[in-house]
């Protein structure tokens, strides 16, 4: 992918996008320049060129958020930066379909802890009371269950997240053994 082509295609739209969120013209220029530096630095990490626009706008939104945090650390972000943008994809439903088969593969005590806290909204304190174990024991069980679940998920899928932990892309890791991966039961491709 050619950075010059990306500059020609995205510079003006990105500048307009930034100006709508940050009025000072000079700040918008600086932010757009920083965005293109990040694009040039990390272009080799982009897995799917079809998602370049989503990727570039995510970098831009993060740069705007960083600007606000640096300039006005105690002020709340503008509502349009908190809300999902037209350029963002929401992978939560897709990845949710993959999670359930993986939860079912956890050892019983971890599966139960994850189902009760993560799926049914029970607090860890309530979990400890229901299971008749100490609060620290319940916390440990949930934490270990999450770690085991993450291990199952990352063994089957390549997951990209932004620095805030939001999933920005995921796909099945075809180099893994399909027999050990329940991901085929979901929409992960």
Phi, psi and omega per residue, in radians:
X1 nan 2.355 -3.020
X2 -1.669 2.140 -3.112
X3 -1.126 -0.585 3.118
X4 -1.131 -0.713 3.104
X5 -1.110 -0.724 3.108
X6 -1.115 -0.682 3.104
X7 -1.047 -0.860 -3.127
X8 -1.078 -0.704 -3.073
X9 -1.336 -0.648 -2.955
X10 -1.959 -0.261 -3.035
X11 -0.977 -0.982 -3.086
X12 -1.129 -0.810 3.097
X13 -1.070 -0.659 3.117
X14 -1.161 -0.703 3.134
X15 -1.095 -0.748 3.076
X16 -1.096 -0.708 3.107
X17 -1.048 -0.775 -3.135
X18 -1.225 -0.759 -3.123
X19 -1.055 -0.538 3.093
X20 -1.183 -0.372 -3.058
X21 -1.904 -0.397 3.138
X22 -2.368 1.810 -3.032
X23 -1.075 -0.732 -3.058
X24 -1.066 2.128 -3.099
X25 -0.987 -0.748 -3.117
X26 -1.115 -0.627 3.125
X27 -1.185 -0.684 3.123
X28 -1.091 -0.757 3.103
X29 -1.041 -0.774 3.134
X30 -1.090 -0.744 -3.124
X31 -1.139 -0.803 3.132
X32 -1.071 -0.705 3.102
X33 -1.097 -0.776 3.104
X34 -1.069 -0.680 3.123
X35 -1.063 -0.784 -3.125
X36 -1.220 -0.499 3.022
X37 -1.136 -0.769 3.113
X38 -1.131 -0.685 3.103
X39 -1.076 -0.845 -3.127
X40 -1.094 -0.643 -3.113
X41 -1.255 -0.600 -3.003
X42 -2.010 0.208 -3.084
X43 -1.032 -0.531 -3.133
X44 -1.259 -0.212 3.118
X45 -1.545 -0.172 3.137
X46 -1.247 2.049 -3.063
X47 -1.436 -0.620 -3.036
X48 -2.199 1.879 -3.090
X49 -1.110 -0.351 3.092
X50 -1.187 -0.324 -3.111
X51 -1.805 0.348 -3.087
X52 -1.071 -0.673 -3.122
X53 -1.150 -0.791 3.104
X54 -1.039 -0.772 -3.108
X55 -1.103 -0.801 -3.111
X56 -1.139 -0.754 3.138
X57 -1.214 -0.515 3.056
X58 -1.170 -0.744 3.075
X59 -1.044 -0.751 -3.126
X60 -1.122 -0.812 3.110
X61 -1.049 -0.717 3.111
X62 -1.117 -0.671 3.115
X63 -1.143 -0.680 3.103
X64 -1.151 -0.771 3.105
X65 -1.038 -0.762 3.115
X66 -1.062 -0.707 3.110
X67 -1.038 -0.866 -3.141
X68 -1.078 -0.716 -3.130
X69 -1.151 -0.624 -3.140
X70 -1.309 -0.750 -3.086
X71 -1.359 -0.671 -3.051
X72 -2.420 1.265 -3.013
X73 -1.130 -0.363 -3.108
X74 -1.695 -0.146 -3.134
X75 -1.534 2.615 3.089
X76 -1.271 2.548 3.096
X77 -1.145 2.610 3.050
X78 -1.005 2.556 -3.037
X79 -0.985 -0.638 -3.120
X80 -1.198 -0.349 3.069
X81 -1.471 -0.424 3.098
X82 -1.430 -0.597 -3.105
X83 -1.353 2.751 3.113
X84 -1.225 2.415 -3.099
X85 -1.615 2.863 3.094
X86 -1.143 -0.294 -3.099
X87 -1.647 -0.147 -3.122
X88 -1.533 2.522 2.999
X89 -1.788 2.559 3.110
X90 -1.872 1.923 -3.117
X91 -1.634 0.008 -3.022
X92 -1.067 -0.727 -3.141
X93 -1.185 -0.729 -3.130
X94 -1.102 -0.814 -3.087
X95 -1.292 -0.463 3.081
X96 -1.063 -0.637 3.118
X97 -1.134 -0.448 3.121
X98 -1.454 -0.476 -3.031
X99 -1.195 -0.776 -3.050
X100 -0.975 -0.857 3.114
X101 -1.086 -0.520 3.134
X102 -1.318 -0.655 3.074
X103 -1.050 -0.706 -3.140
X104 -1.111 -0.349 3.139
X105 -1.538 -0.124 3.135
X106 -1.252 2.659 2.986
X107 -0.985 2.590 -2.992
X108 -0.854 -0.827 -3.052
X109 -1.152 -0.590 3.115
X110 -1.378 -0.664 3.098
X111 -1.037 -0.811 -3.136
X112 -1.081 -0.763 -3.135
X113 -1.104 -0.738 -3.139
X114 -1.204 -0.776 3.136
X115 -1.049 -0.783 -3.076
X116 -1.228 -0.707 -3.088
X117 -1.503 -0.817 -3.025
X118 -1.466 -0.625 -3.079
X119 -1.683 -0.576 -3.095
X120 -1.837 -0.021 3.017
X121 1.338 0.296 3.137
X122 -1.300 2.467 3.071
X123 -1.318 2.832 3.114
X124 -1.170 -0.531 3.063
X125 -1.128 -0.808 3.092
X126 -1.094 -0.659 3.090
X127 -1.057 -0.788 -3.126
X128 -1.079 -0.687 3.128
X129 -1.191 -0.749 -3.106
X130 -1.165 -0.691 -3.099
X131 -1.518 -0.171 -3.127
X132 1.211 0.625 3.103
X133 -2.125 2.921 -3.136
X134 -1.177 2.777 3.108
X135 -1.063 -0.749 3.128
X136 -1.153 -0.579 3.085
X137 -1.148 -0.707 3.109
X138 -1.139 -0.755 3.117
X139 -1.057 -0.767 3.134
X140 -1.107 -0.726 -3.128
X141 -1.106 -0.751 3.116
X142 -1.143 -0.785 -3.127
X143 -1.089 -0.791 3.122
X144 -1.144 -0.661 3.087
X145 -1.083 -0.743 3.096
X146 -1.094 -0.733 3.135
X147 -1.103 -0.762 3.132
X148 -1.143 -0.697 3.113
X149 -1.123 -0.756 3.095
X150 -1.070 -0.717 3.113
X151 -1.069 -0.754 3.097
X152 -1.097 -0.755 -3.099
X153 -1.177 -0.796 -3.109
X154 -1.297 -0.330 3.065
X155 -1.257 -0.426 -3.092
X156 -1.836 -0.473 -2.978
X157 -2.261 2.637 2.957
X158 -1.665 2.147 -3.084
X159 -2.098 2.280 3.038
X160 -1.942 2.311 3.105
X161 -2.243 2.646 3.036
X162 -1.373 3.133 -3.051
X163 -1.199 -0.174 3.121
X164 -1.691 0.019 3.127
X165 1.567 0.045 3.104
X166 -1.339 2.339 3.139
X167 -1.304 2.155 3.132
X168 -1.896 -0.270 3.060
X169 -2.906 2.571 2.985
X170 -2.692 2.639 3.104
X171 -2.752 2.713 3.138
X172 -1.127 2.405 3.083
X173 -1.532 1.758 -3.045
X174 -1.211 -0.143 3.123
X175 -1.403 -0.163 -3.099
X176 -1.528 2.783 3.114
X177 -1.221 2.035 -3.088
X178 -1.096 -0.479 -3.107
X179 -1.194 -0.477 -3.123
X180 -1.658 0.083 -3.027
X181 -2.094 2.033 3.127
X182 -1.443 0.148 -3.043
X183 -1.153 -0.428 3.140
X184 -1.051 -0.316 -3.135
X185 -1.427 -0.032 -3.127
X186 -2.156 -2.953 -3.061
X187 -1.566 0.147 -3.137
X188 -1.220 2.190 -3.079
X189 -1.987 nan nan
